[in-house]
Amino acid sequence: MGRDLPEGQGLNEPGAAAPIVVVHSLAHAVAALEAAAAACRRVTLISAPSAGIYAGPGWWHALTEAGHEAAPTAEASFILDCGDDAGAAQGAIRAGIAAVVFTGRADVAMRLAAIAEAAGGRVLTRRPVTALDLGHWFFADRETLRRHCAAWLASSKAIC
């Protein structure tokens, strides 16, 4: 599991004010972003655990771009989870992914954080706690996903 590292190293947790949603597909991202825009709520989308290893930064970049196109008024942050794979995390940083989770060795995390910071990004050493994982409705249609996201956002205490 990840470790806390010193402040100022580019290693920090995302703002607690934004609800965090785990997305596994473009349909999930679009539903969460549309629901957030409709509710005038900021949201943070995070990939499935270790998705940076098996899906890669190209997939995540395409997902975020298509999500922005589908819901241009949504305010959102995006985090790609790279697990403990330093190569996946470094590849994501070099590909321009703004925030990555890396749960590997602390010394490697510090090096990755320096690289990310120079590129305007950040490295999280722990996966943020999430309240809604859309994997429970992996094959649901878009309207069902959007309804689940809207209901969850309405019950969330987070403020945008």
N, C-alpha and C positions, 0 to 999 in steps of 0.2 A: 504494500500500500504506500501511497505517497507520504511525504514528510513536509512539514512546514519549514520554509527556508526564510532567511532574513529579508526584511522589507528592503525595498530599493533594488532588488535583484530582478525585477520584472515578474516576480512570482506573487500573484495575488488572487483573491477570490473575486468572482463577479459580484456586482452589486446585489445585495440581498433584496432590494426593492422590486426587482423584475422576476416574475414567476419563471421557472425553468421547466421546459418541456423537452422530453426525449423524442427525437424524430428518427425514423428509420427509412423514410422515403420522401420523395418530392411531394406526394399527396399529403403526407403528414405535415411537412413544413408549410405548405400552402394553407392547409386548414388552420393551423396554429396562427399563422400570420394574418389571415383573413379575420379570424375571431378576435385577435388582438386589436386590429385596426378598427373593427366594428365597435369594440368596447373602449376604444381610446386608451389602451393599455400597452405598456412596453413589455416585451417578452424576450427571454433568452432561450434560444434553441440549441440543444446539445445533441451530438450524434450518439448512437448506441455505443456502449463500452467497446473500446479498441477498434472502432470503425475506421480510424485513420490507418490501421494496419491492413485491413482486408478490402476496404473500399477506396481509400486514398484521398489525397487532397483535391484531385481533379473532380471527383464525384462531389465532394463537399462544396467546392467553389461553384460548380454548376448548379447544385441544389440552392445555394444562397442567392445566386444571380436570378434563377428562375423564380424563386420565392419572392424576391424584390419586385420582379416584373408582374407577378400575379397579384401582389398586394403592396403597391408602391407607397401607400400611406402608413404602413405598419412600421412601428419603431421596434427594432430588434437587434440583439447581439447574437453571435453564432460562435459555438465552441466545438472544435473537432477533438474527440478523445482518441489519443494515440497509445493508450495503455502504457506499458513500460518499454516500448520500442523507440529507442533514440533515433534510429534512422527514419522512421515514419514521422516522428515529431520534427526532425530537422527538415525533411522533405516538405512537410506542411508549412513550416515557417518560410522556407525558400519559395514556396508557391504563393506566398502572400496571405495565408490564412492568419487572421488577426489574433486568434486565441486558440491555444491547444492545451489539452490535458496530457501531462507526462508523469507517470507514477513510478518511474525507475529510480536509480541511484541519485542521491542528493547532489553529488559532485557533477554528474552529467546534467542534472536539471539546472544547476547554476550556469553551466556553459551554454545550454540551450536558451536559458533566460536572457543571457547577454546577447546572443544572436537575435532572439526575438525582439528584444528592446531596441537594438540597432535598426531593426526593420519596422519599428512602430507597433509591434505585437506584444503578446504576453504568454507566459507559460503558467499553468495552474498545476500544482503538485498533488492536488486531491480533486477527485471528481465532485462537482457540486451536488448537494442534496437536491433531488428532484421530487416534484409532487405529482407530475402527470407523465406517464410513459405511454406514448401512443402505440407501442408494440402490442398492447393488449387488444388493439383493434387493427392489427396489421393489414388485413384485407378488407376493411370497411370502406364503404363508398365515401366520397368527399363530403357529402352533407352530414352523414353520421359523424365523421371525424370533426367537422366544424361544430356540430352541436355539443359534442363532448368537450371540446376546447372552450367554447363559449360558456358552458355551464361551470366548468372548472375555474375559468377566469372570473366569473361572477361571484364565486364563493371564495376566491383568493383574497387575502388581505393586502396583497402587493399593490402599490400605487405607481402609476407612470408619471 
